[in-house]
């Protein structure tokens, strides 16, 4: 598995010309818990946000994202059903995960994708706070069959409390 956060900051390069057209600023996440696209950083203060739908990406490697050419870049229009990983009022990072039974499992720090950079989110990295992270480390929760992204929390089934796993977190993070 790979952290979605590892995509943030990667250069986006066109295959046809080898030109770097920007860097990944954020990820758009759909209601099915999959990556819908990447948001590019804005170089000019008042320019529109630009994004690349996941289908327009040739590859998401460890060192760069490649796209066929600049025609896959689109102006970002507010997509109601999408959420951002890091920024905005609909972001995923920082949301508490709470079971239907009212038990808080932690706060989302990151999401995990399949090893081959597939677009499907397979798990959440959860934190219980800085001190707890240092003493006990973070936890990993596989994405359950049903998870609802609400306005102020992500709601998961009660059995998720037993499915959390310890996750080693290096001191560099």
Backbone as JSON Lines, residues from 0, in Angstrom:
{"i":0,"aa":"X","n":[0.84,-1.19,0.0],"ca":[0.0,0.0,0.0],"c":[0.88,1.24,0.0]}
{"i":1,"aa":"X","n":[0.33,2.29,-0.54],"ca":[1.07,3.55,-0.58],"c":[0.2,4.67,-0.06]}
{"i":2,"aa":"X","n":[0.84,5.62,0.6],"ca":[0.11,6.77,1.12],"c":[-0.26,7.72,-0.01]}
{"i":3,"aa":"X","n":[-1.47,8.2,0.02],"ca":[-1.9,9.18,-0.98],"c":[-1.09,10.47,-0.83]}
{"i":4,"aa":"X","n":[-0.7,10.79,0.39],"ca":[0.06,12.01,0.63],"c":[1.39,12.02,-0.13]}
{"i":5,"aa":"X","n":[1.9,10.83,-0.49],"ca":[3.15,10.75,-1.24],"c":[3.02,11.33,-2.65]}
{"i":6,"aa":"X","n":[1.79,11.47,-3.15],"ca":[1.57,12.08,-4.46],"c":[1.68,13.6,-4.41]}
{"i":7,"aa":"X","n":[1.4,14.18,-3.24],"ca":[1.4,15.63,-3.1],"c":[2.82,16.16,-3.31]}
{"i":8,"aa":"X","n":[2.92,17.16,-4.16],"ca":[4.21,17.78,-4.43],"c":[4.96,17.18,-5.61]}
{"i":9,"aa":"X","n":[4.49,16.04,-6.13],"ca":[5.18,15.44,-7.27],"c":[5.02,16.32,-8.51]}
{"i":10,"aa":"X","n":[6.06,16.39,-9.35],"ca":[5.93,17.12,-10.61],"c":[5.0,16.37,-11.56]}
{"i":11,"aa":"X","n":[4.26,17.13,-12.38],"ca":[3.4,16.55,-13.4],"c":[4.05,16.86,-14.75]}
{"i":12,"aa":"X","n":[4.37,15.8,-15.49],"ca":[5.16,15.95,-16.72],"c":[4.4,15.33,-17.89]}
{"i":13,"aa":"X","n":[4.43,16.05,-19.04],"ca":[3.78,15.52,-20.24],"c":[4.71,14.54,-20.93]}
{"i":14,"aa":"X","n":[4.13,13.43,-21.42],"ca":[4.91,12.42,-22.11],"c":[5.3,12.91,-23.51]}
{"i":15,"aa":"X","n":[4.42,13.69,-24.16],"ca":[4.7,14.1,-25.53],"c":[5.83,15.11,-25.65]}
{"i":16,"aa":"X","n":[6.03,15.97,-24.62],"ca":[7.07,16.99,-24.74],"c":[8.11,16.95,-23.62]}
{"i":17,"aa":"X","n":[7.82,16.2,-22.55],"ca":[8.73,16.17,-21.41],"c":[8.66,17.43,-20.57]}
{"i":18,"aa":"X","n":[7.67,18.28,-20.8],"ca":[7.53,19.54,-20.08],"c":[6.82,19.32,-18.74]}
{"i":19,"aa":"X","n":[7.35,19.96,-17.69],"ca":[6.68,19.93,-16.38],"c":[5.61,21.01,-16.4]}
{"i":20,"aa":"X","n":[4.36,20.62,-16.2],"ca":[3.26,21.59,-16.26],"c":[2.78,22.01,-14.87]}
{"i":21,"aa":"X","n":[3.38,21.48,-13.85],"ca":[3.0,21.86,-12.49],"c":[3.34,20.77,-11.5]}
{"i":22,"aa":"X","n":[2.79,20.93,-10.29],"ca":[2.97,19.95,-9.23],"c":[1.61,19.61,-8.64]}
{"i":23,"aa":"X","n":[1.52,18.44,-8.04],"ca":[0.28,18.01,-7.41],"c":[0.08,18.8,-6.12]}
{"i":24,"aa":"X","n":[-1.07,19.47,-6.01],"ca":[-1.39,20.24,-4.81],"c":[-2.32,19.45,-3.88]}
{"i":25,"aa":"X","n":[-3.25,18.7,-4.46],"ca":[-4.24,17.98,-3.67],"c":[-4.85,16.86,-4.5]}
{"i":26,"aa":"X","n":[-5.63,16.02,-3.87],"ca":[-6.33,14.93,-4.54],"c":[-7.83,15.11,-4.38]}
{"i":27,"aa":"X","n":[-8.59,14.78,-5.42],"ca":[-10.04,14.8,-5.35],"c":[-10.52,13.37,-5.09]}
{"i":28,"aa":"X","n":[-11.36,13.21,-4.07],"ca":[-11.83,11.89,-3.67],"c":[-13.34,11.82,-3.87]}
{"i":29,"aa":"X","n":[-13.79,10.78,-4.56],"ca":[-15.21,10.59,-4.84],"c":[-15.92,9.87,-3.71]}
{"i":30,"aa":"X","n":[-17.26,9.81,-3.77],"ca":[-18.04,9.16,-2.71],"c":[-17.82,7.66,-2.6]}
{"i":31,"aa":"X","n":[-17.26,7.04,-3.64],"ca":[-16.96,5.6,-3.6],"c":[-15.58,5.36,-3.01]}
{"i":32,"aa":"X","n":[-14.97,6.38,-2.41],"ca":[-13.64,6.31,-1.82],"c":[-12.6,5.94,-2.86]}
{"i":33,"aa":"X","n":[-12.64,6.66,-3.99],"ca":[-11.61,6.5,-5.02],"c":[-11.1,7.87,-5.43]}
{"i":34,"aa":"X","n":[-9.89,7.89,-5.97],"ca":[-9.3,9.15,-6.41],"c":[-9.92,9.51,-7.76]}
{"i":35,"aa":"X","n":[-10.53,10.69,-7.83],"ca":[-11.14,11.15,-9.07],"c":[-10.17,11.95,-9.93]}
{"i":36,"aa":"X","n":[-9.18,12.57,-9.28],"ca":[-8.23,13.37,-10.03],"c":[-7.24,14.05,-9.11]}
{"i":37,"aa":"X","n":[-6.31,14.78,-9.73],"ca":[-5.32,15.54,-8.97],"c":[-5.51,17.02,-9.25]}
{"i":38,"aa":"X","n":[-5.33,17.83,-8.22],"ca":[-5.41,19.28,-8.35],"c":[-4.0,19.8,-8.5]}
{"i":39,"aa":"X","n":[-3.79,20.67,-9.47],"ca":[-2.48,21.27,-9.69],"c":[-2.36,22.55,-8.88]}
{"i":40,"aa":"X","n":[-1.12,22.87,-8.48],"ca":[-0.91,24.11,-7.73],"c":[-1.19,25.31,-8.64]}
{"i":41,"aa":"X","n":[-1.56,26.41,-8.03],"ca":[-1.86,27.62,-8.78],"c":[-0.62,28.51,-8.75]}
{"i":42,"aa":"X","n":[-0.15,28.91,-9.92],"ca":[1.05,29.75,-10.0],"c":[0.7,31.24,-9.95]}
{"i":43,"aa":"X","n":[-0.5,31.59,-10.4],"ca":[-0.94,32.98,-10.43],"c":[-2.07,33.12,-9.41]}
{"i":44,"aa":"X","n":[-2.04,34.21,-8.65],"ca":[-2.98,34.4,-7.54],"c":[-4.45,34.24,-7.94]}
{"i":45,"aa":"X","n":[-4.86,34.84,-9.05],"ca":[-6.27,34.86,-9.36],"c":[-6.65,33.94,-10.51]}
{"i":46,"aa":"X","n":[-5.85,32.92,-10.76],"ca":[-6.2,32.0,-11.84],"c":[-7.09,30.88,-11.29]}
{"i":47,"aa":"X","n":[-7.84,30.26,-12.17],"ca":[-8.73,29.18,-11.77],"c":[-7.92,27.94,-11.41]}
{"i":48,"aa":"X","n":[-8.48,27.15,-10.5],"ca":[-7.84,25.88,-10.16],"c":[-7.9,24.96,-11.36]}
{"i":49,"aa":"X","n":[-6.84,24.2,-11.55],"ca":[-6.79,23.24,-12.65],"c":[-6.64,21.85,-12.05]}
{"i":50,"aa":"X","n":[-7.24,20.88,-12.72],"ca":[-7.09,19.51,-12.25],"c":[-7.0,18.57,-13.44]}
{"i":51,"aa":"X","n":[-6.56,17.36,-13.14],"ca":[-6.44,16.32,-14.15],"c":[-7.26,15.13,-13.66]}
{"i":52,"aa":"X","n":[-8.27,14.73,-14.42],"ca":[-9.02,13.53,-14.04],"c":[-8.09,12.32,-14.0]}
{"i":53,"aa":"X","n":[-8.36,11.38,-13.1],"ca":[-7.5,10.21,-12.95],"c":[-7.34,9.46,-14.27]}
{"i":54,"aa":"X","n":[-8.39,9.46,-15.09],"ca":[-8.34,8.76,-16.37],"c":[-7.33,9.41,-17.33]}
{"i":55,"aa":"X","n":[-6.97,10.67,-17.09],"ca":[-6.02,11.37,-17.94],"c":[-4.56,11.16,-17.54]}
{"i":56,"aa":"X","n":[-4.34,10.39,-16.51],"ca":[-2.99,10.15,-16.01],"c":[-2.43,8.88,-16.64]}
{"i":57,"aa":"X","n":[-1.24,8.98,-17.2],"ca":[-0.56,7.81,-17.77],"c":[-0.03,6.94,-16.63]}
{"i":58,"aa":"X","n":[0.69,7.57,-15.7],"ca":[1.27,6.83,-14.58],"c":[1.49,7.74,-13.38]}
{"i":59,"aa":"X","n":[1.4,7.15,-12.21],"ca":[1.72,7.84,-10.96],"c":[2.91,7.1,-10.36]}
{"i":60,"aa":"X","n":[4.1,7.59,-10.68],"ca":[5.32,6.94,-10.2],"c":[5.78,7.52,-8.88]}
{"i":61,"aa":"X","n":[6.89,7.02,-8.39],"ca":[7.43,7.51,-7.12],"c":[8.02,8.91,-7.25]}
{"i":62,"aa":"X","n":[8.45,9.28,-8.46],"ca":[9.13,10.56,-8.65],"c":[8.36,11.58,-9.46]}
{"i":63,"aa":"X","n":[7.32,11.16,-10.18],"ca":[6.56,12.08,-11.02],"c":[5.23,11.46,-11.43]}
{"i":64,"aa":"X","n":[4.31,12.34,-11.81],"ca":[3.05,11.94,-12.44],"c":[3.23,12.25,-13.92]}
{"i":65,"aa":"X","n":[2.87,11.29,-14.78],"ca":[2.97,11.57,-16.22],"c":[1.58,11.59,-16.82]}
{"i":66,"aa":"X","n":[1.42,12.53,-17.78],"ca":[0.17,12.66,-18.52],"c":[0.52,12.66,-20.0]}
{"i":67,"aa":"X","n":[-0.41,12.3,-20.89],"ca":[-0.05,12.23,-22.31],"c":[0.33,13.59,-22.89]}
{"i":68,"aa":"X","n":[-0.46,14.62,-22.56],"ca":[-0.21,15.98,-23.04],"c":[-1.06,16.95,-22.22]}
{"i":69,"aa":"X","n":[-0.96,18.23,-22.53],"ca":[-1.65,19.24,-21.73],"c":[-3.16,19.29,-21.96]}
{"i":70,"aa":"X","n":[-3.66,18.59,-22.97],"ca":[-5.1,18.64,-23.24],"c":[-5.93,17.95,-22.17]}
{"i":71,"aa":"X","n":[-5.32,17.13,-21.33],"ca":[-6.08,16.45,-20.27],"c":[-6.34,17.36,-19.07]}
{"i":72,"aa":"X","n":[-5.68,18.51,-19.01],"ca":[-5.86,19.45,-17.9],"c":[-7.19,20.17,-18.09]}
{"i":73,"aa":"X","n":[-7.96,20.25,-17.01],"ca":[-9.26,20.91,-17.05],"c":[-9.32,21.98,-15.97]}
{"i":74,"aa":"X","n":[-10.18,22.98,-16.19],"ca":[-10.43,23.95,-15.13],"c":[-11.33,23.28,-14.11]}
{"i":75,"aa":"X","n":[-11.0,23.5,-12.86],"ca":[-11.76,22.86,-11.79],"c":[-13.09,23.57,-11.62]}
{"i":76,"aa":"X","n":[-14.15,22.8,-11.75],"ca":[-15.48,23.29,-11.44],"c":[-15.89,22.57,-10.18]}
{"i":77,"aa":"X","n":[-16.55,23.27,-9.3],"ca":[-16.93,22.67,-8.02],"c":[-17.71,21.4,-8.27]}
{"i":78,"aa":"X","n":[-17.14,20.29,-7.89],"ca":[-17.79,19.0,-8.06],"c":[-18.39,18.63,-6.7]}
{"i":79,"aa":"X","n":[-19.71,18.69,-6.62],"ca":[-20.4,18.54,-5.34],"c":[-20.08,17.23,-4.63]}
{"i":80,"aa":"X","n":[-19.97,16.13,-5.37],"ca":[-19.78,14.85,-4.7],"c":[-18.32,14.56,-4.36]}
{"i":81,"aa":"X","n":[-17.4,15.39,-4.79],"ca":[-15.98,15.16,-4.5],"c":[-15.53,15.89,-3.25]}
{"i":82,"aa":"X","n":[-14.52,15.31,-2.62],"ca":[-13.9,15.89,-1.44],"c":[-12.41,16.0,-1.72]}
{"i":83,"aa":"X","n":[-11.76,16.97,-1.11],"ca":[-10.31,17.1,-1.23],"c":[-9.65,16.35,-0.08]}
{"i":84,"aa":"X","n":[-8.45,15.9,-0.29],"ca":[-7.72,15.25,0.8],"c":[-7.23,16.27,1.82]}
{"i":85,"aa":"X","n":[-6.64,17.38,1.35],"ca":[-5.96,18.31,2.25],"c":[-6.63,19.65,2.5]}
{"i":86,"aa":"X","n":[-7.23,20.24,1.46],"ca":[-7.68,21.63,1.55],"c":[-9.18,21.78,1.36]}
{"i":87,"aa":"X","n":[-9.67,22.93,1.82],"ca":[-11.05,23.3,1.57],"c":[-12.01,22.86,2.66]}
{"i":88,"aa":"X","n":[-13.25,23.27,2.51],"ca":[-14.26,22.98,3.52],"c":[-14.72,21.52,3.47]}
{"i":89,"aa":"X","n":[-14.42,20.82,2.39],"ca":[-14.85,19.43,2.24],"c":[-13.66,18.46,2.33]}
{"i":90,"aa":"X","n":[-12.62,18.84,3.06],"ca":[-11.41,18.0,3.12],"c":[-11.62,16.78,4.01]}
{"i":91,"aa":"X","n":[-10.82,15.75,3.72],"ca":[-10.87,14.48,4.46],"c":[-9.91,14.5,5.65]}
{"i":92,"aa":"X","n":[-8.7,15.04,5.44],"ca":[-7.7,15.05,6.51],"c":[-8.23,15.87,7.69]}
{"i":93,"aa":"X","n":[-8.08,15.32,8.86],"ca":[-8.51,16.01,10.07],"c":[-9.9,15.63,10.54]}
{"i":94,"aa":"X","n":[-10.66,14.89,9.72],"ca":[-12.0,14.47,10.14],"c":[-11.91,13.3,11.11]}
{"i":95,"aa":"X","n":[-12.73,13.32,12.16],"ca":[-12.76,12.15,13.04],"c":[-13.51,11.01,12.37]}
{"i":96,"aa":"X","n":[-13.09,9.78,12.67],"ca":[-13.82,8.6,12.24],"c":[-14.54,8.07,13.47]}
{"i":97,"aa":"X","n":[-15.86,7.99,13.34],"ca":[-16.71,7.6,14.46],"c":[-17.58,6.43,14.04]}
{"i":98,"aa":"X","n":[-17.69,5.43,14.92],"ca":[-18.56,4.3,14.61],"c":[-20.01,4.7,14.78]}
{"i":99,"aa":"X","n":[-20.89,3.92,14.17],"ca":[-22.33,4.15,14.32],"c":[-22.71,4.1,15.79]}
{"i":100,"aa":"X","n":[-21.95,3.34,16.59],"ca":[-22.19,3.24,18.03],"c":[-21.66,4.41,18.83]}
{"i":101,"aa":"X","n":[-21.04,5.39,18.17],"ca":[-20.59,6.6,18.86],"c":[-19.17,6.54,19.4]}
{"i":102,"aa":"X","n":[-18.36,5.58,18.98],"ca":[-16.97,5.46,19.44],"c":[-16.03,6.12,18.44]}
{"i":103,"aa":"X","n":[-15.21,7.07,18.91],"ca":[-14.25,7.75,18.03],"c":[-13.0,6.88,17.9]}
{"i":104,"aa":"X","n":[-12.67,6.54,16.66],"ca":[-11.52,5.67,16.39],"c":[-10.23,6.47,16.19]}
{"i":105,"aa":"X","n":[-10.34,7.73,15.85],"ca":[-9.19,8.58,15.6],"c":[-9.53,9.62,14.55]}
{"i":106,"aa":"X","n":[-8.51,10.35,14.13],"ca":[-8.66,11.41,13.14],"c":[-7.85,11.03,11.91]}
{"i":107,"aa":"X","n":[-8.41,11.26,10.73],"ca":[-7.74,10.89,9.48],"c":[-6.51,11.77,9.26]}
{"i":108,"aa":"X","n":[-5.36,11.12,9.11],"ca":[-4.12,11.81,8.78],"c":[-3.76,11.62,7.31]}
{"i":109,"aa":"X","n":[-4.15,10.47,6.75],"ca":[-3.84,10.16,5.36],"c":[-4.74,9.02,4.92]}
{"i":110,"aa":"X","n":[-4.73,8.73,3.63],"ca":[-5.43,7.56,3.11],"c":[-4.42,6.73,2.32]}
{"i":111,"aa":"X","n":[-4.71,5.45,2.17],"ca":[-3.81,4.54,1.47],"c":[-4.44,4.04,0.19]}
{"i":112,"aa":"X","n":[-3.58,3.89,-0.82],"ca":[-3.99,3.37,-2.13],"c":[-3.32,2.03,-2.34]}
{"i":113,"aa":"X","n":[-3.81,1.26,-3.32],"ca":[-3.17,0.0,-3.67],"c":[-1.7,0.24,-4.01]}
{"i":114,"aa":"X","n":[-0.88,-0.77,-3.87],"ca":[0.56,-0.67,-4.11],"c":[0.9,-0.11,-5.49]}
{"i":115,"aa":"X","n":[0.1,-0.45,-6.5],"ca":[0.39,-0.01,-7.86],"c":[-0.2,1.36,-8.18]}
{"i":116,"aa":"X","n":[-0.46,2.16,-7.17],"ca":[-1.05,3.5,-7.33],"c":[-2.43,3.43,-7.98]}
{"i":117,"aa":"X","n":[-3.16,2.37,-7.67],"ca":[-4.54,2.3,-8.12],"c":[-5.32,3.45,-7.52]}
{"i":118,"aa":"X","n":[-6.47,3.74,-8.07],"ca":[-7.22,4.9,-7.59],"c":[-8.12,4.59,-6.4]}
{"i":119,"aa":"X","n":[-8.3,3.33,-6.07],"ca":[-9.19,2.96,-4.97],"c":[-8.49,3.14,-3.62]}
{"i":120,"aa":"X","n":[-9.15,3.83,-2.71],"ca":[-8.63,3.99,-1.36],"c":[-8.92,2.7,-0.59]}
{"i":121,"aa":"X","n":[-7.88,2.15,0.05],"ca":[-8.03,0.86,0.73],"c":[-7.96,1.0,2.25]}
{"i":122,"aa":"X","n":[-7.55,2.15,2.76],"ca":[-7.48,2.32,4.2],"c":[-7.22,3.75,4.62]}
{"i":123,"aa":"X","n":[-7.45,3.98,5.91],"ca":[-7.21,5.29,6.52],"c":[-6.07,5.18,7.52]}
{"i":124,"aa":"X","n":[-5.21,6.2,7.55],"ca":[-4.23,6.3,8.62],"c":[-4.84,7.21,9.67]}
{"i":125,"aa":"X","n":[-4.94,6.68,10.91],"ca":[-5.61,7.42,11.97],"c":[-4.62,7.84,13.05]}
{"i":126,"aa":"X","n":[-4.87,9.03,13.58],"ca":[-4.08,9.57,14.69],"c":[-5.02,9.8,15.87]}
{"i":127,"aa":"X","n":[-4.46,9.64,17.06],"ca":[-5.23,9.98,18.26],"c":[-4.6,11.21,18.94]}
{"i":128,"aa":"X","n":[-3.74,11.92,18.2],"ca":[-3.08,13.1,18.75],"c":[-1.58,12.93,18.77]}
{"i":129,"aa":"X","n":[-0.87,14.05,18.86],"ca":[0.58,14.05,18.76],"c":[1.25,13.17,19.81]}
{"i":130,"aa":"X","n":[0.86,13.33,21.06],"ca":[1.49,12.56,22.15],"c":[1.22,11.06,21.97]}
{"i":131,"aa":"X","n":[-0.02,10.74,21.65],"ca":[-0.38,9.33,21.42],"c":[0.39,8.76,20.23]}
{"i":132,"aa":"X","n":[0.56,9.57,19.17],"ca":[1.33,9.12,18.0],"c":[2.76,8.78,18.39]}
{"i":133,"aa":"X","n":[3.37,9.62,19.25],"ca":[4.74,9.37,19.68],"c":[4.85,8.14,20.57]}
{"i":134,"aa":"X","n":[3.89,7.99,21.48],"ca":[3.95,6.89,22.44],"c":[3.5,5.56,21.84]}
{"i":135,"aa":"X","n":[2.42,5.58,21.08],"ca":[1.81,4.33,20.61],"c":[1.84,4.16,19.1]}
{"i":136,"aa":"X","n":[2.15,5.23,18.36],"ca":[2.1,5.16,16.9],"c":[0.68,5.39,16.4]}
{"i":137,"aa":"X","n":[0.56,5.44,15.1],"ca":[-0.75,5.63,14.48],"c":[-1.37,4.27,14.19]}
{"i":138,"aa":"X","n":[-2.63,4.31,13.81],"ca":[-3.35,3.08,13.48],"c":[-3.82,3.12,12.03]}
{"i":139,"aa":"X","n":[-4.05,1.95,11.48],"ca":[-4.54,1.81,10.12],"c":[-5.88,1.11,10.17]}
{"i":140,"aa":"X","n":[-6.86,1.66,9.43],"ca":[-8.19,1.07,9.37],"c":[-8.52,0.78,7.92]}
{"i":141,"aa":"X","n":[-8.75,-0.5,7.57],"ca":[-9.18,-0.79,6.2],"c":[-10.52,-0.11,5.93]}
{"i":142,"aa":"X","n":[-10.71,0.38,4.71],"ca":[-11.98,1.02,4.37],"c":[-13.08,-0.04,4.44]}
{"i":143,"aa":"X","n":[-14.11,0.22,5.26],"ca":[-15.2,-0.76,5.37],"c":[-16.13,-0.7,4.16]}
{"i":144,"aa":"X","n":[-17.02,-1.69,4.06],"ca":[-17.99,-1.72,2.96],"c":[-18.85,-0.48,2.93]}
{"i":145,"aa":"X","n":[-19.15,0.05,4.11],"ca":[-19.95,1.28,4.14],"c":[-19.25,2.3,5.05]}
{"i":146,"aa":"X","n":[-18.94,3.44,4.48],"ca":[-18.35,4.56,5.22],"c":[-18.98,5.83,4.66]}
{"i":147,"aa":"X","n":[-19.54,6.64,5.52],"ca":[-20.22,7.84,5.08],"c":[-19.41,9.06,5.46]}
{"i":148,"aa":"X","n":[-19.04,9.86,4.45],"ca":[-18.33,11.12,4.7],"c":[-19.39,12.16,4.99]}
{"i":149,"aa":"X","n":[-19.5,12.54,6.24],"ca":[-20.45,13.56,6.64],"c":[-19.78,14.92,6.69]}
{"i":150,"aa":"X","n":[-20.52,15.9,7.12],"ca":[-20.0,17.27,7.19],"c":[-18.9,17.4,8.23]}
{"i":151,"aa":"X","n":[-19.06,16.72,9.37],"ca":[-18.11,16.87,10.47],"c":[-17.41,15.58,10.9]}
{"i":152,"aa":"X","n":[-17.74,14.46,10.26],"ca":[-17.13,13.18,10.64],"c":[-17.35,12.16,9.53]}
{"i":153,"aa":"X","n":[-16.55,11.1,9.58],"ca":[-16.75,9.93,8.73],"c":[-17.36,8.87,9.64]}
{"i":154,"aa":"X","n":[-18.5,8.33,9.23],"ca":[-19.22,7.35,10.04],"c":[-18.97,5.96,9.46]}
{"i":155,"aa":"X","n":[-18.55,5.03,10.32],"ca":[-18.24,3.66,9.9],"c":[-19.02,2.68,10.79]}
{"i":156,"aa":"X","n":[-19.16,1.42,10.34],"ca":[-19.85,0.41,11.16],"c":[-19.12,0.15,12.48]}
{"i":157,"aa":"X","n":[-19.86,-0.35,13.47],"ca":[-19.31,-0.61,14.8],"c":[-18.14,-1.6,14.76]}
{"i":158,"aa":"X","n":[-18.2,-2.61,13.9],"ca":[-17.14,-3.64,13.87],"c":[-15.78,-3.08,13.48]}
{"i":159,"aa":"X","n":[-15.72,-1.88,12.96],"ca":[-14.43,-1.28,12.57],"c":[-13.5,-1.07,13.75]}
{"i":160,"aa":"X","n":[-14.06,-0.94,14.96],"ca":[-13.22,-0.75,16.15],"c":[-12.29,-1.95,16.36]}
{"i":161,"aa":"X","n":[-12.73,-3.15,15.95],"ca":[-11.9,-4.36,16.09],"c":[-10.97,-4.56,14.91]}
{"i":162,"aa":"X","n":[-11.17,-3.84,13.81],"ca":[-10.38,-4.06,12.6],"c":[-9.16,-3.14,12.49]}
{"i":163,"aa":"X","n":[-9.0,-2.22,13.44],"ca":[-7.85,-1.32,13.37],"c":[-6.57,-2.09,13.65]}
{"i":164,"aa":"X","n":[-5.5,-1.67,12.97],"ca":[-4.2,-2.32,13.13],"c":[-3.16,-1.28,13.49]}
{"i":165,"aa":"X","n":[-2.14,-1.73,14.24],"ca":[-1.03,-0.84,14.58],"c":[-0.29,-0.47,13.29]}
{"i":166,"aa":"X","n":[0.2,0.74,13.22],"ca":[0.92,1.2,12.06],"c":[2.2,1.86,12.51]}
{"i":167,"aa":"X","n":[3.33,1.38,12.0],"ca":[4.6,2.0,12.36],"c":[4.69,3.35,11.67]}
{"i":168,"aa":"X","n":[5.01,4.37,12.43],"ca":[5.2,5.7,11.87],"c":[6.6,6.16,12.24]}
{"i":169,"aa":"X","n":[7.39,6.49,11.23],"ca":[8.77,6.9,11.49],"c":[8.79,8.27,12.13]}
{"i":170,"aa":"X","n":[9.86,8.58,12.82],"ca":[10.0,9.87,13.51],"c":[10.12,11.03,12.52]}
{"i":171,"aa":"X","n":[10.38,10.74,11.22],"ca":[10.55,11.81,10.23],"c":[9.24,12.49,9.9]}
{"i":172,"aa":"X","n":[8.12,11.85,10.12],"ca":[6.83,12.41,9.69],"c":[6.31,13.44,10.63]}
